[in-house]
């Protein structure tokens, strides 16, 4: 019996724009592939917001999968704080 190579079950998600621009995180491959769409929960001004991202590019860097995601503003919660004085 062989044991699976657990280094092949993770990939790096890189966020290129939107509220998570410049961030990256390790995610788990599902059935050997990355997610085409992601929903990420984050705090903005103390409130939980859901941000949706779509995959735009997948590439291999030093033997590891890296996937670039772009912000889908239309299907996400607003992320700019509202000024009460305006």
C-alpha positions as CSV (number, residue, x, y, z in Angstrom):
1,X,0.0,0.0,0.0
2,X,1.3,3.5,-0.9
3,X,0.8,6.6,1.1
4,X,-0.3,9.8,-0.7
5,X,2.2,12.7,-1.1
6,X,0.5,15.4,1.1
7,X,2.6,18.2,-0.4
8,X,0.4,17.8,-3.5
9,X,-2.9,18.6,-1.8
10,X,-2.2,22.4,-1.2
11,X,-2.0,25.3,-3.5
12,X,-1.3,29.0,-3.0
13,X,-4.1,31.5,-3.7
14,X,-2.9,35.0,-4.6
15,X,-5.4,37.9,-4.6
16,X,-4.5,40.6,-7.1
17,X,-7.1,43.2,-6.4
18,X,-10.1,44.2,-4.2
19,X,-10.0,44.2,-0.4
20,X,-7.5,41.3,-0.2
21,X,-5.1,42.7,-2.8
22,X,-1.5,41.6,-2.2
23,X,-2.6,38.8,0.2
24,X,-2.1,35.1,-0.3
25,X,-3.1,32.0,1.5
26,X,-2.6,28.2,1.4
27,X,-5.7,26.3,0.3
28,X,-6.6,22.7,-0.2
29,X,-7.0,21.1,-3.6
30,X,-10.4,19.4,-4.0
31,X,-10.2,16.3,-6.1
32,X,-6.8,17.4,-7.3
33,X,-7.8,20.8,-8.6
34,X,-8.1,24.4,-7.4
35,X,-11.3,26.3,-6.9
36,X,-12.4,28.4,-9.9
37,X,-14.4,30.7,-7.5
38,X,-13.6,31.6,-3.9
39,X,-15.7,33.2,-1.2
40,X,-13.6,34.7,1.6
41,X,-15.0,36.1,4.8
42,X,-13.0,39.1,6.3
43,X,-13.6,41.9,8.8
44,X,-14.1,45.4,7.5
45,X,-14.7,48.1,10.1
46,X,-15.6,45.4,12.6
47,X,-18.2,43.8,10.4
48,X,-17.9,40.4,8.6
49,X,-18.0,40.8,4.8
50,X,-18.0,38.1,2.1
51,X,-15.7,38.7,-0.8
52,X,-16.0,36.7,-4.0
53,X,-13.0,36.0,-6.3
54,X,-12.6,34.3,-9.6
55,X,-9.5,32.4,-10.8
56,X,-7.7,34.1,-13.7
57,X,-4.4,32.2,-14.0
58,X,-2.8,29.0,-12.6
59,X,0.9,28.4,-12.8
60,X,3.6,26.1,-11.4
61,X,6.3,27.9,-9.3
62,X,9.1,25.7,-8.0
63,X,6.9,22.6,-8.2
64,X,3.9,24.2,-6.4
65,X,0.6,25.3,-7.9
66,X,-0.1,29.1,-7.6
67,X,-3.5,30.5,-8.6
68,X,-4.2,34.2,-9.2
69,X,-7.7,35.4,-8.2
70,X,-9.4,38.6,-9.2
71,X,-12.1,40.4,-7.2
72,X,-15.7,40.0,-8.3
73,X,-17.2,43.2,-6.9
74,X,-20.7,42.7,-8.2
75,X,-21.3,39.5,-6.1
76,X,-19.4,40.7,-3.0
77,X,-20.4,42.7,0.0
78,X,-19.4,46.4,-0.1
79,X,-15.9,46.9,1.5
80,X,-15.4,50.7,1.6
81,X,-16.4,52.1,5.0
82,X,-19.1,54.6,4.9
83,X,-18.4,58.0,6.6
84,X,-21.3,59.0,8.9
85,X,-20.6,62.7,8.3
86,X,-21.2,62.6,4.5
